[in-house]
């Protein structure tokens, strides 16, 4: 069993969150859920893991009817289309999506009808490797390094992403993240060689700081977070990310698109509020829930946005931004304003487990008014 109150209290303290007792209704969909991430002799089970997004729309108060008939009419969605999907609004990769006039209609409708967007972003590769840095910094006597923990994790992710095939081979060789004690030093030795071969990926200062931290790890008697775990299993399932949202806003209603793997996980470990079963969430068929259909479109766009930012260089992102005009520019402005409005309403509506380099590119592309990423 999982106590939502205990989980919730820990999140609030760790992230210094407020306004989590407010009552909202959240609608969810997800994209890029690979359900499990692992490595074997052939590499990652998913060749190039894309950014996982769980989110959608929310409104204040308890559940109410959502009528999207005017939206469908404005976008000229045929009557025989029983369920609104991203494919009915825009197609292609992220930059191509921005050309869609239907997307502009959709985003304006979300804004004008007073909906708030919410989402959790997870970079599976980043999530899978941060424990290397955390295992070393947790034992470090250099308190100053803690100020650089996010940068160190982001730089390490960049090094691994530069050569995913070699990354998978390294992980498989040592059973990462389930190292044995005798493999600790050899793993760090090979990781340092890996870094040296990828020196050009990082600015000089970043490279030498990361190298120094990894060298520090060789003197430790354990790497606590990456030893003794199941071999080669990077992410067992994605249910924890659903759970965190349900727990954090425990007094709100959460309506989620059917996802069998998550539902099975919740059956194995029932969600409780004290000694009573949690009743603040349910899974539903998207055909029956207009809110989930709206979430499908938003989450699809956000998934393509964040995957694009992960794959493109900063220079490519800047060039793409400079080339925006017309409908493309309007869609970017609408998306930026929806994200900013969400942040202003409640900082807990947006949660990112991702490289600081990628959030920097998000700010570069969307250009938030305060000059930095709001989230």
C-alpha positions in Angstrom: 0.0 0.0 0.0 1.1 3.6 -0.7 0.1 6.4 1.7 -0.6 9.5 -0.4 -0.3 11.8 2.6 3.2 10.6 3.4 4.3 10.9 -0.2 2.6 14.3 -0.6 4.2 15.8 2.5 7.7 14.8 1.3 7.2 16.4 -2.1 5.9 19.6 -0.5 8.8 19.9 1.9 11.5 19.0 -0.7 10.2 21.4 -3.4 8.8 24.1 -1.0 5.4 23.9 -2.7 2.3 25.8 -1.7 -1.3 25.9 -2.9 -1.5 22.1 -3.1 -4.7 22.1 -1.0 -6.7 24.0 -3.7 -9.4 22.0 -5.4 -8.9 21.4 -9.2 -10.0 18.9 -11.7 -7.1 17.5 -13.8 -7.4 15.6 -17.1 -4.4 13.6 -18.3 -3.0 11.9 -21.3 0.6 10.8 -21.8 3.0 10.4 -24.7 6.3 8.5 -25.2 5.6 6.0 -22.4 7.9 3.2 -23.2 6.6 1.4 -20.1 10.0 0.0 -19.2 13.6 1.0 -20.1 16.5 -1.4 -20.0 19.7 -2.4 -21.8 20.7 -5.8 -23.1 23.4 -7.0 -25.5 21.7 -5.3 -28.4 21.5 -1.9 -26.7 18.6 0.1 -25.2 15.2 -1.7 -25.7 14.1 1.7 -27.2 16.6 2.9 -29.7 16.3 6.6 -28.9 14.1 7.2 -25.8 12.1 10.4 -26.3 10.7 12.7 -23.7 7.9 11.3 -21.6 5.1 13.8 -20.9 2.2 13.2 -18.5 -0.3 16.1 -18.4 -3.2 17.9 -20.0 -5.7 20.5 -18.8 -7.1 21.5 -15.5 -9.8 23.8 -14.2 -10.7 25.1 -10.8 -13.3 23.3 -8.7 -14.9 19.9 -8.9 -15.7 17.9 -12.1 -18.0 19.7 -14.6 -19.2 19.1 -18.1 -16.8 20.1 -20.9 -18.4 20.9 -24.2 -15.9 21.0 -27.1 -18.5 21.2 -29.9 -17.7 24.8 -30.7 -14.0 23.9 -30.8 -14.6 21.0 -33.2 -16.8 23.3 -35.4 -14.1 26.0 -35.5 -11.5 23.5 -36.6 -13.9 21.8 -39.1 -13.6 18.4 -37.5 -15.9 16.0 -39.3 -18.9 14.8 -37.4 -18.0 11.1 -37.9 -14.7 11.7 -36.0 -15.7 10.4 -32.6 -12.6 11.4 -30.7 -10.4 14.4 -31.0 -6.7 13.6 -31.5 -3.5 15.6 -32.2 -3.6 14.1 -35.8 -6.8 16.0 -36.4 -5.2 19.3 -35.4 -1.6 19.1 -36.7 0.8 16.6 -38.1 4.6 16.2 -38.4 7.4 16.9 -36.0 7.4 20.0 -33.8 8.5 22.7 -36.2 6.0 21.3 -38.8 3.2 21.3 -36.2 3.6 25.1 -35.7 2.4 25.7 -39.3 -1.1 24.5 -38.4 -3.9 27.1 -38.2 -6.0 24.5 -36.4 -3.4 24.4 -33.7 -3.7 28.2 -33.2 -7.5 27.8 -33.0 -7.1 25.0 -30.4 -4.6 26.9 -28.2 -6.7 30.1 -28.3 -9.8 28.1 -27.3 -7.9 26.5 -24.4 -6.9 30.0 -23.3 -10.3 31.7 -23.8 -12.2 29.0 -22.0 -10.1 29.4 -18.9 -8.4 26.1 -18.8 -4.9 25.7 -17.3 -2.3 23.4 -18.7 -0.3 21.1 -16.4 2.4 18.6 -17.2 5.3 16.5 -15.9 8.3 16.2 -18.3 10.7 13.3 -17.9 13.9 12.8 -19.9 14.4 9.0 -19.5 18.1 9.2 -20.2 18.6 12.0 -17.7 16.6 10.2 -15.1 18.6 7.1 -15.6 22.1 8.6 -15.1 21.7 11.3 -12.4 22.3 8.7 -9.6 25.9 8.5 -10.8 26.5 12.2 -9.8 24.3 11.9 -6.7 26.2 8.9 -5.4 29.5 10.8 -5.5 28.2 14.2 -4.2 26.4 12.5 -1.3 29.9 11.4 0.0 31.8 14.5 -1.0 33.4 16.9 1.4 33.3 19.6 -1.2 30.0 21.4 -0.3 30.5 23.9 -3.2 29.9 21.1 -5.7 26.4 20.8 -4.5 25.7 24.1 -6.2 26.7 22.5 -9.5 24.7 19.3 -9.2 22.2 20.1 -11.9 24.9 21.2 -14.3 27.0 18.1 -13.6 24.0 15.8 -14.3 23.1 17.7 -17.4 26.7 17.5 -18.7 26.9 13.8 -18.0 23.6 13.3 -19.9 25.0 15.2 -22.8 28.1 13.0 -22.9 26.0 9.8 -22.9 23.5 11.1 -25.4 26.3 11.9 -27.8 26.9 8.1 -28.3 23.8 6.1 -27.2 25.2 2.9 -28.6 28.4 3.1 -26.6 26.4 4.2 -23.6 24.2 1.1 -23.7 27.3 -1.1 -24.1 29.0 0.5 -21.1 25.8 0.0 -19.0 25.3 -3.6 -20.1 28.9 -4.5 -19.4 28.6 -3.5 -15.8 24.9 -4.2 -15.2 24.3 -0.5 -14.5 22.5 0.7 -12.4 23.1 -2.6 -10.5 26.9 -2.4 -10.1 28.7 -4.9 -7.9 31.2 -3.6 -5.4 34.1 -5.1 -7.3 33.0 -3.4 -10.5 32.8 0.1 -9.0 36.4 1.1 -9.9 36.4 -0.5 -13.3 33.1 1.2 -14.2 34.4 4.6 -13.2 37.6 4.0 -15.1 35.7 3.2 -18.2 33.3 6.0 -17.7 36.3 8.5 -17.4 37.7 7.1 -20.7 34.2 7.5 -22.2 34.2 11.2 -21.0 37.7 11.8 -22.5 36.5 10.5 -25.9 33.6 13.0 -25.7 35.6 16.0 -24.5 34.4 18.1 -27.4 30.8 17.8 -26.3 31.4 20.1 -23.3 32.9 23.6 -22.6 36.3 23.3 -21.1 35.2 24.3 -17.6 32.3 21.8 -17.6 34.5 19.0 -18.9 37.1 19.4 -16.2 34.6 19.8 -13.4 32.7 16.6 -14.4 36.0 14.7 -14.8 37.1 15.8 -11.4 33.9 14.6 -9.8 34.1 11.2 -11.5 37.7 10.9 -10.3 36.6 11.6 -6.8 34.2 8.7 -7.0 37.2 6.3 -7.3 38.1 6.9 -3.7 34.7 6.2 -2.3 33.8 2.9 -0.5 30.5 2.8 -2.3 28.3 4.4 -4.9 25.1 3.9 -3.0 22.5 4.8 -5.6 23.9 2.6 -8.4 24.9 -0.5 -6.5 22.7 -3.5 -5.7 19.9 -2.6 -7.9 18.4 -4.9 -10.6 21.0 -5.3 -13.4 20.4 -3.2 -16.5 16.9 -2.1 -15.5 16.9 1.7 -15.8 13.1 2.4 -15.4 10.9 -0.4 -14.2 7.6 1.4 -15.0 6.2 5.0 -15.2 3.5 4.6 -12.5 5.5 6.6 -10.0 5.0 9.7 -12.1 1.3 9.3 -12.2 1.3 8.6 -8.4 3.2 11.8 -7.6 0.6 14.0 -9.3 -2.3 12.2 -7.6 -0.6 12.5 -4.2 0.5 16.1 -4.5 -3.0 17.4 -5.3 -4.8 15.0 -3.0 -7.9 17.2 -2.6 -8.4 17.5 -6.4 -9.9 15.1 -8.9 -7.7 13.3 -11.4 -9.2 11.8 -14.6 -6.6 9.8 -16.5 -6.6 8.1 -19.9 -6.7 4.3 -19.6 -3.2 2.9 -19.2 -3.1 -0.8 -18.3 0.4 -0.9 -16.9 -0.2 1.9 -14.5 -3.6 0.5 -13.4 -2.0 -2.9 -12.7 0.8 -1.2 -10.7 -1.9 0.6 -8.6 -3.7 -2.7 -8.0 -0.4 -4.3 -6.8 0.2 -1.3 -4.4 -3.1 0.3 -3.6 -3.3 4.0 -3.0 -4.4 5.0 0.5 -5.3 8.2 2.3 -4.6 7.2 5.9 -6.5 4.0 6.4 -9.0 4.5 3.6 -8.6 3.8 -0.2 -7.8 6.9 -2.3 -10.9 8.0 -4.2 -9.5 11.2 -5.9 -8.6 9.5 -9.2 -10.1 7.3 -11.9 -9.1 6.0 -15.3 -11.5 6.6 -18.2 -11.9 5.9 -21.9 -10.9 9.1 -23.8 -14.0 8.7 -26.1 -16.1 9.4 -23.0 -14.1 12.3 -21.7 -13.7 15.5 -23.6 -11.1 16.7 -21.1 -8.8 13.7 -22.0 -9.2 14.5 -25.7 -8.0 18.0 -25.1 -5.1 16.6 -23.0 -4.2 14.3 -26.0 -3.6 17.3 -28.2 -1.7 19.3 -25.7 0.5 16.5 -24.5 1.2 15.5 -28.1 2.5 19.0 -28.9 4.5 19.2 -25.6 6.1 15.8 -26.2 7.2 16.8 -29.7 8.4 20.2 -28.4 10.6 18.7 -25.6 11.9 15.9 -27.8 12.9 18.4 -30.4 14.7 20.5 -27.8 16.6 17.4 -26.6 17.7 16.4 -30.1 18.5 19.8 -31.6 21.6 21.9 -30.8 21.3 25.3 -29.2 22.4 26.9 -32.5 19.7 24.9 -34.4 17.0 26.0 -31.9 18.1 29.7 -32.2 18.0 29.5 -36.0 14.6 27.9 -36.0 13.3 30.6 -33.6 14.6 33.4 -35.8 12.8 31.9 -38.8 9.4 31.9 -37.2 6.6 34.1 -38.7 2.9 34.1 -39.2 1.0 31.2 -37.8 4.2 29.5 -36.5 5.0 32.6 -34.4 1.4 32.8 -33.1 1.4 29.2 -32.0 4.7 29.6 -30.2 3.4 32.8 -28.4 0.2 31.0 -27.4 2.0 28.0 -26.1 4.4 30.2 -24.2 1.6 32.2 -22.6 -0.3 29.1 -21.6 2.9 27.8 -19.8 3.5 31.1 -18.2 -0.1 31.4 -17.0 0.1 27.9 -15.6 3.3 28.7 -13.7 1.7 31.9 -12.3 -1.4 30.0 -11.2 0.6 27.3 -9.4 4.2 26.4 -9.7 3.4 22.8 -9.0 1.5 22.5 -12.3 4.8 22.2 -14.2 7.4 19.7 -13.2 10.5 18.9 -15.2 13.1 16.1 -14.8 15.4 17.2 -17.5 18.8 18.7 -18.4 19.3 22.4 -17.6 20.7 22.7 -21.2 17.3 21.7 -22.5 15.3 24.0 -20.3 17.7 26.8 -21.5 16.7 25.9 -25.1 13.1 26.0 -24.1 13.5 29.6 -22.9 15.5 30.4 -26.1 12.7 29.1 -28.3 9.6 30.3 -26.4 11.2 33.5 -25.1 9.5 34.0 -21.7 9.0 37.6 -20.7 11.3 37.4 -17.7 14.2 36.1 -19.8 14.4 32.8 -18.1 12.4 29.6 -18.1 9.3 29.8 -15.9 9.1 26.4 -14.4 
